[in-house]
Amino acid sequence: MSSMTTVRYSDDGITARYIPGDVYHYKTSPGSIVIPARIAVELAGVVGGDASLSLSIEYARSLLAALPGVLAEHDAAEAARTDTTTTVDAGKAA
């Protein structure tokens, strides 16, 4: 089970925490539901509401596996954007 809610966000930080699985017992009828373990990701500095993401353990592991590639792509894009090296042909320079 995964879910996400967002409402206006400012960049004041991020937290992640583990929430163990549990069993919810209905109060008004017999029965229960198993709630699997999950990871809660919360964005700090939210104005006018909450911004949180709840990931199943499976989704959290998939995200963990994908992040190094995504960050490497970002780093390469940043390096290309800020590279101001000028190549000069030595034969034409003088």
Number of C-alpha atoms within 10 A of each C-alpha: 12 14 10 11 11 13 12 11 15 12 9 9 10 12 10 13 11 13 15 10 11 11 10 11 12 10 8 6 7 7 9 11 10 10 12 13 16 20 19 19 17 19 18 16 16 18 11 9 12 16 20 20 17 21 21 18 17 14 15 16 11 11 13 11 11 11 11 11 11 12 11 11 12 12 12 12 12 11 11 10 9 9 9 8 6 6 6 8 8 7 6 6 6 5
